[in-house]
Amino acid sequence: ADDPVFVYICLDDRNCPGGDPGTCAERREGFSCGRCESGYYSFGGKCNKCNAIELTTAVFPTVPLIIGPVCIVFAYTRLLEPMRIRLMDGSKNRAIALIFFYIVFFQTLGIIRQFNLILPNIVAVPWEGVGTYTSGLQLLRPECAGGGTYSNFSVQFVLRTALPLVVGFYFVSAYLLFKYGITKLTARLGLGPKSIWTVGMDPNCTINAYGTLMYTFSIAVLAIAFDLFKCFPHPNGLSSLRVSADVL
């Protein structure tokens, strides 16, 4: 606004409705109107107000802390099931394969979204929805957690890029917990047949389960890793990050 001829481009016309220099859409601020005000998150082309629960830590990081170990045990036990030809075409394997292709498909759409393609009106793709598959923790609204204290781009970027390390930490913690805690407890109780609860997690199978999970979400992991290299130019000679246009 101080220099009306020093122009920044808006990647999304909905963020810049026009009017006086420096005018942004409701609750938007920063260069190119690229971020929402604290206490709001961007979705559907507008800034949405965080609800009372999202502003606490009940959703993030509490939900990942609870759900994470359950997902790890499921992935580990599923990969340890004996390979039987008669079961390969079973309903369980079909369902898991369908989920895998579903995740990969929408991750691919999320990558295409970042090219800002102009599609004909007959093609309707919910870009905002599919974009959550390549944005890491976006579904949990981390920018709302703690009253908006995590809304800063640098914090969000660290959270997203550190996600594979966090998942790896979960696997290591689960392995140690089973080896030095749960298996000793079940041995004292004299519980029945061999299972993850009585013999613990095999280190090779644990690494295999972690690798399988990373492979499933490999497109999203790569997309997040290259966020700092995906930029677009402004007429004033500067450039902004596509993932956060307010960051020059």
ROTORFI-972305 format. One record per residue (C-alpha): x, z, y. Coordinates in pm, whole numbers, plus 50000, padded with zeros to 5 digits. Each point is the difference from the previous one (the first is absolute). Example, Ala and Ser with C-alpha at 12.3 -4.5 7.8 and 13.67 -1.06 7.14 Angstrom:
@x->51230, z->50780, y->49550
@x->50137, z->49934, y->50344
This chain:
@x->50000, z->50000, y->50000
@x->50295, z->50066, y->50236
@x->50130, z->49645, y->49941
@x->49703, z->49767, y->49930
@x->50221, z->49698, y->49921
@x->50201, z->50190, y->49736
@x->49765, z->49906, y->49718
@x->49957, z->50135, y->49647
@x->49807, z->49818, y->49727
@x->49721, z->50171, y->49805
@x->50003, z->49919, y->49630
@x->49631, z->50087, y->49978
@x->49768, z->49887, y->50281
@x->49779, z->50299, y->49929
@x->50275, z->50228, y->50131
@x->50019, z->49826, y->50338
@x->49650, z->49930, y->50142
@x->50133, z->49859, y->50328
@x->49945, z->50123, y->50355
@x->50258, z->50168, y->50220
@x->50367, z->49991, y->49888
@x->50070, z->50271, y->49744
@x->49636, z->50029, y->49890
@x->49963, z->50083, y->49629
@x->49705, z->50036, y->49767
@x->49840, z->50342, y->49973
@x->50241, z->50272, y->49885
@x->50295, z->49757, y->49985
@x->50327, z->50041, y->50188
@x->50366, z->49896, y->50008
@x->50165, z->49658, y->50017
@x->49766, z->49722, y->49882
@x->49739, z->50275, y->49958
@x->50170, z->50049, y->49666
@x->49907, z->50359, y->49915
@x->49705, z->50235, y->50005
@x->49988, z->50322, y->50196
@x->50084, z->50322, y->49819
@x->49710, z->50110, y->49782
@x->49895, z->49642, y->49924
@x->50100, z->49747, y->49733
@x->49987, z->49621, y->50001
@x->49764, z->49831, y->49756
@x->49754, z->49712, y->50025
@x->50144, z->49875, y->50328
@x->49931, z->50321, y->50191
@x->50117, z->50357, y->50036
@x->49790, z->50238, y->49795
@x->49980, z->50371, y->50064
@x->50155, z->50225, y->49733
@x->49745, z->50239, y->49855
@x->50051, z->50376, y->49985
@x->50131, z->49994, y->49641
@x->50246, z->49716, y->50064
@x->50142, z->50189, y->50300
@x->50101, z->50285, y->49768
@x->50241, z->49979, y->49706
@x->49715, z->50004, y->49744
@x->50021, z->49623, y->49942
@x->50368, z->49939, y->50071
@x->50227, z->50127, y->49852
@x->49775, z->50219, y->49781
@x->49832, z->49717, y->49806
@x->50331, z->49834, y->49896
@x->50135, z->50338, y->49891
@x->49700, z->50051, y->49769
@x->49940, z->49645, y->49878
@x->50369, z->49909, y->49957
@x->50077, z->50215, y->49692
@x->49676, z->49889, y->49830
@x->50089, z->49633, y->50050
@x->50351, z->50059, y->49865
@x->49876, z->50168, y->49681
@x->49746, z->49718, y->49947
@x->50262, z->49726, y->50050
@x->50246, z->50175, y->49769
@x->49753, z->50068, y->49717
@x->49851, z->49650, y->50025
@x->50342, z->49838, y->49955
@x->50073, z->50217, y->49697
@x->49699, z->49887, y->49801
@x->50107, z->49830, y->49675
@x->49997, z->49620, y->50020
@x->49746, z->49878, y->49746
@x->49908, z->49632, y->49985
@x->49637, z->50078, y->49921
@x->49972, z->50206, y->50319
@x->50176, z->49757, y->50236
@x->49672, z->49823, y->50075
@x->49808, z->50326, y->50022
@x->49776, z->50102, y->50289
@x->50255, z->50251, y->50131
@x->50282, z->49745, y->50026
@x->49762, z->49749, y->50154
@x->49897, z->50250, y->50266
@x->50360, z->50093, y->50083
@x->50103, z->49632, y->50019
@x->49705, z->49929, y->50229
@x->50099, z->50286, y->50230
@x->50360, z->49871, y->50008
@x->49897, z->49646, y->50098
@x->49752, z->50140, y->50253
@x->50275, z->50199, y->50172
@x->50246, z->49708, y->49999
@x->49737, z->49758, y->50132
@x->49906, z->50213, y->50298
@x->50363, z->50079, y->50076
@x->50057, z->49623, y->50018
@x->49706, z->49962, y->50239
@x->50148, z->50281, y->50209
@x->50323, z->49799, y->50032
@x->49809, z->49687, y->50103
@x->49820, z->50202, y->50268
@x->50330, z->50067, y->50176
@x->50042, z->49628, y->50074
@x->49697, z->50014, y->50234
@x->49859, z->49678, y->49858
@x->49704, z->49838, y->50175
@x->49746, z->49931, y->49727
@x->49682, z->49790, y->50025
@x->49677, z->50189, y->50055
@x->49886, z->49924, y->49647
@x->50284, z->50219, y->49867
@x->49933, z->50369, y->50049
@x->50271, z->50241, y->49888
@x->49982, z->50375, y->50080
@x->50360, z->50006, y->50126
@x->49985, z->50359, y->50123
@x->49892, z->50119, y->49656
@x->50257, z->49806, y->49799
@x->50269, z->50102, y->50249
@x->49976, z->50358, y->49877
@x->50154, z->49890, y->49667
@x->50330, z->49923, y->50176
@x->49997, z->50281, y->50253
@x->50094, z->50289, y->49772
@x->49801, z->50311, y->50088
@x->49758, z->49839, y->50246
@x->49694, z->50095, y->49794
@x->50082, z->50369, y->50049
@x->50017, z->49966, y->50381
@x->50342, z->50166, y->50044
@x->49989, z->49916, y->50372
@x->49712, z->50249, y->50030
@x->50161, z->50287, y->49805
@x->50106, z->50308, y->50187
@x->49791, z->49912, y->50303
@x->50175, z->49667, y->50045
@x->50356, z->50134, y->49988
@x->50096, z->49730, y->49747
@x->49867, z->49706, y->50204
@x->50344, z->49911, y->50139
@x->50128, z->49667, y->49861
@x->50336, z->50140, y->49890
@x->49828, z->50274, y->49798
@x->49756, z->49750, y->49845
@x->50285, z->49763, y->49913
@x->50203, z->50275, y->49833
@x->49696, z->50111, y->49800
@x->49934, z->49647, y->49876
@x->50359, z->49908, y->49916
@x->50065, z->50333, y->49828
@x->49699, z->49959, y->49771
@x->50202, z->49872, y->49697
@x->50237, z->50297, y->50041
@x->49705, z->50240, y->50016
@x->49852, z->49850, y->49682
@x->50341, z->50028, y->49833
@x->50017, z->50365, y->50105
@x->49659, z->50054, y->49838
@x->50125, z->49854, y->49672
@x->50318, z->50212, y->50002
@x->49800, z->50314, y->50085
@x->49750, z->49928, y->49721
@x->50283, z->49943, y->49750
@x->50166, z->50330, y->50090
@x->49668, z->50187, y->50002
@x->49915, z->49883, y->49649
@x->50354, z->50059, y->49869
@x->50054, z->50351, y->50136
@x->49646, z->50125, y->50045
@x->49706, z->49851, y->49815
@x->50175, z->49927, y->49667
@x->50137, z->50356, y->49982
@x->49652, z->50137, y->50068
@x->49834, z->49781, y->49734
@x->50273, z->50095, y->49749
@x->49918, z->50367, y->50048
@x->49630, z->49927, y->49955
@x->50071, z->49799, y->49687
@x->49791, z->49703, y->50106
@x->49933, z->49714, y->49759
@x->50134, z->49644, y->49961
@x->50281, z->49843, y->50194
@x->49898, z->49879, y->50344
@x->50125, z->50003, y->50356
@x->49881, z->50361, y->50023
@x->50209, z->50118, y->49703
@x->50313, z->49780, y->50006
@x->50020, z->49917, y->50370
@x->50083, z->49668, y->50166
@x->50264, z->49775, y->49850
@x->50251, z->49899, y->50275
@x->50000, z->49631, y->49901
@x->49621, z->49983, y->49992
@x->49985, z->50181, y->50333
@x->50226, z->49737, y->50160
@x->49792, z->49727, y->49836
@x->49677, z->50144, y->50142
@x->50151, z->50024, y->50349
@x->50127, z->49641, y->49980
@x->49659, z->49876, y->49884
@x->49830, z->50170, y->50295
@x->50252, z->49853, y->50245
@x->49956, z->49656, y->49844
@x->49622, z->50023, y->50039
@x->50036, z->50071, y->50373
@x->50317, z->49795, y->50051
@x->49837, z->49763, y->50250
@x->49891, z->50289, y->50221
@x->50343, z->50167, y->49972
@x->50177, z->49680, y->50108
@x->49752, z->49941, y->50283
@x->50064, z->50347, y->50137
@x->50378, z->49965, y->49960
@x->50004, z->49687, y->50221
@x->49771, z->50136, y->50273
@x->50291, z->50039, y->50243
@x->50091, z->49632, y->49962
@x->49653, z->49856, y->50065
@x->49973, z->49940, y->50373
@x->49824, z->49767, y->50244
@x->50123, z->49884, y->50346
@x->49848, z->50066, y->50342
@x->50008, z->49755, y->50294
@x->50223, z->50247, y->50187
@x->50280, z->49956, y->49745
@x->49942, z->50327, y->49814
@x->49872, z->50041, y->49645
@x->49773, z->50247, y->49824
@x->49953, z->50110, y->49642
@x->49703, z->49840, y->49829
@x->49914, z->50324, y->49827
@x->49995, z->50190, y->50332
@x->49985, z->49774, y->50306
@x->50075, z->50285, y->50242
@x->50352, z->50031, y->49856
@x->50237, z->49757, y->50177
